[in-house]
């Protein structure tokens, strides 16, 4: 299974969306959401789908340019 990193970026300022990002060695996926909960739900669904119901890789949340680990398998 490829190493996939899942990230939710906080908006840089008010009025911008949260960005849900999935990075793998061959692909990048980015989707904008109005709320943190929507972005995290999207990332969770991707992780479950990619791992066959077992989250793989590392789920991180970026705040002010720093990635903070939320969990890993």
Backbone as XML, in Angstrom:
<?xml version="1.0"?>
<chain id="A" units="angstrom">
  <residue number="1" name="UNK">
    <atom name="N" x="0.854" y="-1.177" z="0.000"/>
    <atom name="CA" x="0.000" y="0.000" z="0.000"/>
    <atom name="C" x="0.899" y="1.240" z="0.000"/>
  </residue>
  <residue number="2" name="UNK">
    <atom name="N" x="0.626" y="2.210" z="-0.869"/>
    <atom name="CA" x="1.465" y="3.404" z="-0.916"/>
    <atom name="C" x="1.336" y="4.234" z="0.360"/>
  </residue>
  <residue number="3" name="UNK">
    <atom name="N" x="2.392" y="4.963" z="0.649"/>
    <atom name="CA" x="2.376" y="5.863" z="1.797"/>
    <atom name="C" x="1.534" y="7.086" z="1.436"/>
  </residue>
  <residue number="4" name="UNK">
    <atom name="N" x="0.424" y="7.266" z="2.106"/>
    <atom name="CA" x="-0.478" y="8.390" z="1.838"/>
    <atom name="C" x="-0.532" y="9.269" z="3.069"/>
  </residue>
  <residue number="5" name="UNK">
    <atom name="N" x="-0.405" y="10.564" z="2.873"/>
    <atom name="CA" x="-0.493" y="11.519" z="3.981"/>
    <atom name="C" x="-1.770" y="12.336" z="3.783"/>
  </residue>
  <residue number="6" name="UNK">
    <atom name="N" x="-2.559" y="12.445" z="4.853"/>
    <atom name="CA" x="-3.820" y="13.183" z="4.832"/>
    <atom name="C" x="-3.654" y="14.430" z="5.686"/>
  </residue>
  <residue number="7" name="UNK">
    <atom name="N" x="-4.025" y="15.588" z="5.146"/>
    <atom name="CA" x="-3.797" y="16.870" z="5.820"/>
    <atom name="C" x="-5.042" y="17.741" z="5.704"/>
  </residue>
  <residue number="8" name="UNK">
    <atom name="N" x="-5.374" y="18.453" z="6.786"/>
    <atom name="CA" x="-6.401" y="19.498" z="6.735"/>
    <atom name="C" x="-5.710" y="20.811" z="7.077"/>
  </residue>
  <residue number="9" name="UNK">
    <atom name="N" x="-5.718" y="21.735" z="6.136"/>
    <atom name="CA" x="-5.109" y="23.045" z="6.338"/>
    <atom name="C" x="-6.160" y="24.038" z="6.834"/>
  </residue>
  <residue number="10" name="UNK">
    <atom name="N" x="-5.804" y="24.778" z="7.865"/>
    <atom name="CA" x="-6.664" y="25.870" z="8.336"/>
    <atom name="C" x="-6.655" y="26.990" z="7.308"/>
  </residue>
  <residue number="11" name="UNK">
    <atom name="N" x="-7.741" y="27.759" z="7.217"/>
    <atom name="CA" x="-7.759" y="28.899" z="6.300"/>
    <atom name="C" x="-6.685" y="29.914" z="6.697"/>
  </residue>
  <residue number="12" name="UNK">
    <atom name="N" x="-6.035" y="30.543" z="5.719"/>
    <atom name="CA" x="-5.009" y="31.536" z="6.043"/>
    <atom name="C" x="-5.599" y="32.798" z="6.672"/>
  </residue>
  <residue number="13" name="UNK">
    <atom name="N" x="-6.882" y="33.067" z="6.386"/>
    <atom name="CA" x="-7.563" y="34.210" z="6.981"/>
    <atom name="C" x="-9.069" y="34.018" z="6.844"/>
  </residue>
  <residue number="14" name="UNK">
    <atom name="N" x="-9.834" y="34.827" z="7.547"/>
    <atom name="CA" x="-11.292" y="34.719" z="7.482"/>
    <atom name="C" x="-11.780" y="34.822" z="6.044"/>
  </residue>
  <residue number="15" name="UNK">
    <atom name="N" x="-12.800" y="34.035" z="5.735"/>
    <atom name="CA" x="-13.375" y="34.057" z="4.402"/>
    <atom name="C" x="-12.795" y="33.008" z="3.464"/>
  </residue>
  <residue number="16" name="UNK">
    <atom name="N" x="-11.696" y="32.364" z="3.861"/>
    <atom name="CA" x="-11.108" y="31.309" z="3.049"/>
    <atom name="C" x="-11.568" y="29.952" z="3.579"/>
  </residue>
  <residue number="17" name="UNK">
    <atom name="N" x="-11.577" y="28.920" z="2.725"/>
    <atom name="CA" x="-12.050" y="27.603" z="3.172"/>
    <atom name="C" x="-10.950" y="26.786" z="3.841"/>
  </residue>
  <residue number="18" name="UNK">
    <atom name="N" x="-11.374" y="25.705" z="4.535"/>
    <atom name="CA" x="-10.456" y="24.680" z="5.002"/>
    <atom name="C" x="-10.090" y="23.841" z="3.782"/>
  </residue>
  <residue number="19" name="UNK">
    <atom name="N" x="-8.886" y="23.343" z="3.726"/>
    <atom name="CA" x="-8.438" y="22.568" z="2.578"/>
    <atom name="C" x="-8.083" y="21.153" z="3.029"/>
  </residue>
  <residue number="20" name="UNK">
    <atom name="N" x="-8.802" y="20.162" z="2.489"/>
    <atom name="CA" x="-8.537" y="18.754" z="2.764"/>
    <atom name="C" x="-7.635" y="18.233" z="1.652"/>
  </residue>
  <residue number="21" name="UNK">
    <atom name="N" x="-6.452" y="17.730" z="2.030"/>
    <atom name="CA" x="-5.448" y="17.315" z="1.051"/>
    <atom name="C" x="-5.023" y="15.881" z="1.311"/>
  </residue>
  <residue number="22" name="UNK">
    <atom name="N" x="-4.883" y="15.105" z="0.248"/>
    <atom name="CA" x="-4.319" y="13.761" z="0.318"/>
    <atom name="C" x="-3.103" y="13.736" z="-0.606"/>
  </residue>
  <residue number="23" name="UNK">
    <atom name="N" x="-1.935" y="13.343" z="-0.057"/>
    <atom name="CA" x="-0.694" y="13.292" z="-0.825"/>
    <atom name="C" x="-0.185" y="11.861" z="-0.882"/>
  </residue>
  <residue number="24" name="UNK">
    <atom name="N" x="0.157" y="11.415" z="-2.062"/>
    <atom name="CA" x="0.809" y="10.117" z="-2.219"/>
    <atom name="C" x="1.978" y="10.328" z="-3.179"/>
  </residue>
  <residue number="25" name="UNK">
    <atom name="N" x="2.841" y="9.329" z="-3.332"/>
    <atom name="CA" x="3.974" y="9.509" z="-4.250"/>
    <atom name="C" x="3.560" y="9.811" z="-5.690"/>
  </residue>
  <residue number="26" name="UNK">
    <atom name="N" x="2.356" y="9.412" z="-6.072"/>
    <atom name="CA" x="1.925" y="9.611" z="-7.458"/>
    <atom name="C" x="0.782" y="10.592" z="-7.649"/>
  </residue>
  <residue number="27" name="UNK">
    <atom name="N" x="0.073" y="10.967" z="-6.593"/>
    <atom name="CA" x="-1.110" y="11.816" z="-6.744"/>
    <atom name="C" x="-1.228" y="12.846" z="-5.636"/>
  </residue>
  <residue number="28" name="UNK">
    <atom name="N" x="-1.952" y="13.919" z="-5.957"/>
    <atom name="CA" x="-2.325" y="14.939" z="-4.978"/>
    <atom name="C" x="-3.802" y="15.234" z="-5.182"/>
  </residue>
  <residue number="29" name="UNK">
    <atom name="N" x="-4.550" y="15.256" z="-4.079"/>
    <atom name="CA" x="-5.971" y="15.598" z="-4.129"/>
    <atom name="C" x="-6.218" y="16.720" z="-3.131"/>
  </residue>
  <residue number="30" name="UNK">
    <atom name="N" x="-6.930" y="17.753" z="-3.547"/>
    <atom name="CA" x="-7.242" y="18.865" z="-2.653"/>
    <atom name="C" x="-8.693" y="19.287" z="-2.867"/>
  </residue>
  <residue number="31" name="UNK">
    <atom name="N" x="-9.445" y="19.415" z="-1.755"/>
    <atom name="CA" x="-10.848" y="19.810" z="-1.809"/>
    <atom name="C" x="-11.094" y="20.870" z="-0.744"/>
  </residue>
  <residue number="32" name="UNK">
    <atom name="N" x="-11.788" y="21.944" z="-1.106"/>
    <atom name="CA" x="-12.083" y="23.037" z="-0.174"/>
    <atom name="C" x="-13.424" y="22.800" z="0.513"/>
  </residue>
  <residue number="33" name="UNK">
    <atom name="N" x="-13.471" y="23.103" z="1.843"/>
    <atom name="CA" x="-14.694" y="22.958" z="2.626"/>
    <atom name="C" x="-14.906" y="24.182" z="3.508"/>
  </residue>
  <residue number="34" name="UNK">
    <atom name="N" x="-16.173" y="24.489" z="3.787"/>
    <atom name="CA" x="-16.514" y="25.639" z="4.624"/>
    <atom name="C" x="-16.191" y="25.413" z="6.096"/>
  </residue>
  <residue number="35" name="UNK">
    <atom name="N" x="-16.275" y="24.158" z="6.555"/>
    <atom name="CA" x="-16.047" y="23.895" z="7.978"/>
    <atom name="C" x="-14.950" y="22.851" z="8.182"/>
  </residue>
  <residue number="36" name="UNK">
    <atom name="N" x="-14.331" y="22.907" z="9.345"/>
    <atom name="CA" x="-13.314" y="21.924" z="9.712"/>
    <atom name="C" x="-13.914" y="20.526" z="9.749"/>
  </residue>
  <residue number="37" name="UNK">
    <atom name="N" x="-15.124" y="20.395" z="10.259"/>
    <atom name="CA" x="-15.771" y="19.090" z="10.372"/>
    <atom name="C" x="-15.965" y="18.445" z="9.000"/>
  </residue>
  <residue number="38" name="UNK">
    <atom name="N" x="-16.363" y="19.236" z="7.999"/>
    <atom name="CA" x="-16.530" y="18.702" z="6.647"/>
    <atom name="C" x="-15.196" y="18.230" z="6.079"/>
  </residue>
  <residue number="39" name="UNK">
    <atom name="N" x="-14.153" y="19.024" z="6.280"/>
    <atom name="CA" x="-12.829" y="18.665" z="5.770"/>
    <atom name="C" x="-12.308" y="17.399" z="6.436"/>
  </residue>
  <residue number="40" name="UNK">
    <atom name="N" x="-12.465" y="17.293" z="7.765"/>
    <atom name="CA" x="-12.011" y="16.103" z="8.483"/>
    <atom name="C" x="-12.814" y="14.868" z="8.083"/>
  </residue>
  <residue number="41" name="UNK">
    <atom name="N" x="-14.115" y="15.021" z="7.842"/>
    <atom name="CA" x="-14.948" y="13.897" z="7.407"/>
    <atom name="C" x="-14.492" y="13.404" z="6.031"/>
  </residue>
  <residue number="42" name="UNK">
    <atom name="N" x="-14.139" y="14.314" z="5.152"/>
    <atom name="CA" x="-13.655" y="13.954" z="3.816"/>
    <atom name="C" x="-12.356" y="13.151" z="3.930"/>
  </residue>
  <residue number="43" name="UNK">
    <atom name="N" x="-11.429" y="13.636" z="4.756"/>
    <atom name="CA" x="-10.149" y="12.961" z="4.950"/>
    <atom name="C" x="-10.363" y="11.570" z="5.561"/>
  </residue>
  <residue number="44" name="UNK">
    <atom name="N" x="-11.246" y="11.472" z="6.543"/>
    <atom name="CA" x="-11.522" y="10.182" z="7.175"/>
    <atom name="C" x="-12.087" y="9.192" z="6.160"/>
  </residue>
  <residue number="45" name="UNK">
    <atom name="N" x="-12.993" y="9.651" z="5.305"/>
    <atom name="CA" x="-13.576" y="8.779" z="4.280"/>
    <atom name="C" x="-12.509" y="8.311" z="3.289"/>
  </residue>
  <residue number="46" name="UNK">
    <atom name="N" x="-11.605" y="9.200" z="2.906"/>
    <atom name="CA" x="-10.518" y="8.805" z="2.005"/>
    <atom name="C" x="-9.611" y="7.761" z="2.649"/>
  </residue>
  <residue number="47" name="UNK">
    <atom name="N" x="-9.265" y="7.966" z="3.920"/>
    <atom name="CA" x="-8.384" y="7.036" z="4.620"/>
    <atom name="C" x="-9.034" y="5.658" z="4.736"/>
  </residue>
  <residue number="48" name="UNK">
    <atom name="N" x="-10.302" y="5.618" z="5.071"/>
    <atom name="CA" x="-11.015" y="4.346" z="5.196"/>
    <atom name="C" x="-11.098" y="3.648" z="3.850"/>
  </residue>
  <residue number="49" name="UNK">
    <atom name="N" x="-11.403" y="4.397" z="2.811"/>
    <atom name="CA" x="-11.496" y="3.834" z="1.473"/>
    <atom name="C" x="-10.147" y="3.283" z="1.011"/>
  </residue>
  <residue number="50" name="UNK">
    <atom name="N" x="-9.075" y="4.037" z="1.223"/>
    <atom name="CA" x="-7.744" y="3.631" z="0.770"/>
    <atom name="C" x="-7.227" y="2.421" z="1.527"/>
  </residue>
  <residue number="51" name="UNK">
    <atom name="N" x="-7.624" y="2.265" z="2.764"/>
    <atom name="CA" x="-7.080" y="1.194" z="3.597"/>
    <atom name="C" x="-8.044" y="0.035" z="3.785"/>
  </residue>
  <residue number="52" name="UNK">
    <atom name="N" x="-9.164" y="0.065" z="3.137"/>
    <atom name="CA" x="-10.123" y="-1.019" z="3.314"/>
    <atom name="C" x="-10.632" y="-1.097" z="4.738"/>
  </residue>
  <residue number="53" name="UNK">
    <atom name="N" x="-11.072" y="0.037" z="5.267"/>
    <atom name="CA" x="-11.624" y="0.179" z="6.614"/>
    <atom name="C" x="-10.582" y="0.221" z="7.723"/>
  </residue>
  <residue number="54" name="UNK">
    <atom name="N" x="-9.300" y="0.268" z="7.366"/>
    <atom name="CA" x="-8.244" y="0.433" z="8.366"/>
    <atom name="C" x="-7.414" y="1.636" z="7.936"/>
  </residue>
  <residue number="55" name="UNK">
    <atom name="N" x="-7.487" y="2.735" z="8.663"/>
    <atom name="CA" x="-6.784" y="3.958" z="8.284"/>
    <atom name="C" x="-5.290" y="3.710" z="8.200"/>
  </residue>
  <residue number="56" name="UNK">
    <atom name="N" x="-4.698" y="4.136" z="7.078"/>
    <atom name="CA" x="-3.262" y="3.956" z="6.867"/>
    <atom name="C" x="-2.608" y="5.311" z="6.700"/>
  </residue>
  <residue number="57" name="UNK">
    <atom name="N" x="-1.313" y="5.336" z="6.830"/>
    <atom name="CA" x="-0.578" y="6.576" z="6.685"/>
    <atom name="C" x="-0.730" y="7.424" z="7.924"/>
  </residue>
  <residue number="58" name="UNK">
    <atom name="N" x="-0.600" y="8.708" z="7.758"/>
    <atom name="CA" x="-0.647" y="9.634" z="8.889"/>
    <atom name="C" x="-1.667" y="10.714" z="8.587"/>
  </residue>
  <residue number="59" name="UNK">
    <atom name="N" x="-2.552" y="11.002" z="9.525"/>
    <atom name="CA" x="-3.506" y="12.094" z="9.371"/>
    <atom name="C" x="-2.966" y="13.266" z="10.161"/>
  </residue>
  <residue number="60" name="UNK">
    <atom name="N" x="-2.790" y="14.385" z="9.488"/>
    <atom name="CA" x="-2.238" y="15.562" z="10.156"/>
    <atom name="C" x="-3.122" y="16.764" z="9.911"/>
  </residue>
  <residue number="61" name="UNK">
    <atom name="N" x="-2.994" y="17.736" z="10.775"/>
    <atom name="CA" x="-3.705" y="18.991" z="10.605"/>
    <atom name="C" x="-2.673" y="20.099" z="10.638"/>
  </residue>
  <residue number="62" name="UNK">
    <atom name="N" x="-2.653" y="20.925" z="9.621"/>
    <atom name="CA" x="-1.670" y="21.991" z="9.541"/>
    <atom name="C" x="-2.248" y="23.259" z="10.137"/>
  </residue>
  <residue number="63" name="UNK">
    <atom name="N" x="-1.466" y="23.911" z="10.963"/>
    <atom name="CA" x="-1.875" y="25.171" z="11.579"/>
    <atom name="C" x="-0.697" y="26.129" z="11.441"/>
  </residue>
  <residue number="64" name="UNK">
    <atom name="N" x="-0.951" y="27.230" z="10.751"/>
    <atom name="CA" x="0.078" y="28.246" z="10.564"/>
    <atom name="C" x="1.356" y="27.660" z="9.988"/>
  </residue>
  <residue number="65" name="UNK">
    <atom name="N" x="1.213" y="26.751" z="9.009"/>
    <atom name="CA" x="2.362" y="26.193" z="8.335"/>
    <atom name="C" x="3.021" y="25.021" z="9.035"/>
  </residue>
  <residue number="66" name="UNK">
    <atom name="N" x="2.535" y="24.612" z="10.198"/>
    <atom name="CA" x="3.123" y="23.482" z="10.922"/>
    <atom name="C" x="2.163" y="22.314" z="10.903"/>
  </residue>
  <residue number="67" name="UNK">
    <atom name="N" x="2.632" y="21.137" z="10.572"/>
    <atom name="CA" x="1.798" y="19.943" z="10.562"/>
    <atom name="C" x="1.775" y="19.338" z="11.961"/>
  </residue>
  <residue number="68" name="UNK">
    <atom name="N" x="0.594" y="19.066" z="12.472"/>
    <atom name="CA" x="0.399" y="18.491" z="13.801"/>
    <atom name="C" x="-0.215" y="17.123" z="13.621"/>
  </residue>
  <residue number="69" name="UNK">
    <atom name="N" x="0.404" y="16.087" z="14.138"/>
    <atom name="CA" x="-0.105" y="14.738" z="13.972"/>
    <atom name="C" x="-1.372" y="14.528" z="14.795"/>
  </residue>
  <residue number="70" name="UNK">
    <atom name="N" x="-2.429" y="14.063" z="14.130"/>
    <atom name="CA" x="-3.674" y="13.718" z="14.817"/>
    <atom name="C" x="-3.782" y="12.241" z="15.063"/>
  </residue>
  <residue number="71" name="UNK">
    <atom name="N" x="-3.028" y="11.449" z="14.340"/>
    <atom name="CA" x="-3.088" y="10.008" z="14.518"/>
    <atom name="C" x="-2.400" y="9.297" z="13.385"/>
  </residue>
  <residue number="72" name="UNK">
    <atom name="N" x="-2.016" y="8.085" z="13.644"/>
    <atom name="CA" x="-1.384" y="7.255" z="12.626"/>
    <atom name="C" x="-1.634" y="5.813" z="12.980"/>
  </residue>
  <residue number="73" name="UNK">
    <atom name="N" x="-1.554" y="4.958" z="11.973"/>
    <atom name="CA" x="-1.727" y="3.531" z="12.240"/>
    <atom name="C" x="-0.385" y="2.865" z="12.318"/>
  </residue>
</chain>
